[in-house]
Amino acid sequence: MRSRAAIAASTVAFVGISAYAISGFTAALSGVMLSCFNRQAVATQASGYDGNVLVMLVVGGVSMAGGEGAASQASCSACS
């Protein structure tokens, strides 16, 4: 991520912070949506979804050892 941000002449710190902020916002939004769907908020509400998420990421082509992965591939595997 750092080399792409440097090539695009953007601030590397800004790109990194933006990526974490967008990730946190979407995680919070999905938690709110799950609570609204179930009409209750419990701390352990999504405890069974972690295995499903990992399987969807691996099927989508995201490397578990780090490196590169495409968000479009991971989201396409989640829809199938």
C-alpha positions in Angstrom: 0.0 0.0 0.0 2.9 2.4 0.7 4.4 2.2 -2.7 1.1 2.8 -4.5 0.4 5.8 -2.3 3.9 7.2 -2.9 3.5 6.8 -6.7 0.1 8.6 -6.6 1.8 11.4 -4.8 -0.5 11.2 -1.8 0.4 11.3 1.8 1.1 7.7 2.9 -0.1 8.4 6.4 -3.4 9.8 5.1 -4.0 6.8 2.9 -3.3 4.4 5.8 -5.5 6.3 8.3 -8.3 6.5 5.7 -8.2 2.8 5.1 -8.6 2.1 8.8 -11.3 4.7 9.2 -13.3 3.3 6.3 -12.9 -0.2 7.7 -14.0 0.8 11.1 -17.0 2.7 9.8 -18.2 -0.3 7.7 -17.7 -2.6 10.6 -19.8 -0.4 12.8 -22.5 0.0 10.1 -22.7 -3.8 9.7 -23.1 -4.2 13.5 -25.9 -1.6 13.6 -27.6 -3.4 10.6 -27.3 -6.8 12.3 -28.8 -5.4 15.5 -31.7 -3.8 13.6 -32.3 -7.1 11.7 -32.5 -9.1 14.9 -34.2 -6.3 16.9 -31.9 -6.7 19.8 -28.3 -5.9 20.7 -26.2 -8.6 22.4 -22.4 -8.5 22.7 -22.0 -12.1 21.4 -24.5 -11.6 18.6 -22.2 -12.3 15.6 -19.9 -14.9 17.3 -20.8 -17.6 14.7 -20.0 -15.5 11.6 -16.2 -15.5 11.9 -15.7 -18.8 10.2 -18.0 -17.9 7.4 -16.1 -14.6 6.8 -12.8 -16.4 6.7 -14.1 -18.9 4.1 -15.5 -16.1 2.0 -12.2 -14.3 2.0 -10.2 -17.4 1.1 -12.6 -18.2 -1.7 -12.4 -14.7 -2.9 -8.6 -14.9 -3.3 -7.3 -13.0 -0.3 -4.0 -14.4 0.9 -4.0 -15.5 4.5 -0.2 -15.0 4.6 -0.4 -11.3 3.8 0.3 -9.7 0.5 -2.3 -8.6 -2.0 -6.0 -9.3 -2.4 -8.7 -7.6 -4.3 -11.8 -6.3 -2.5 -13.9 -6.9 -5.6 -13.1 -10.6 -5.6 -13.8 -11.0 -1.9 -17.1 -9.2 -2.2 -18.1 -11.3 -5.2 -17.4 -14.5 -3.2 -19.6 -13.1 -0.4 -22.5 -12.7 -2.8 -22.3 -16.2 -4.2 
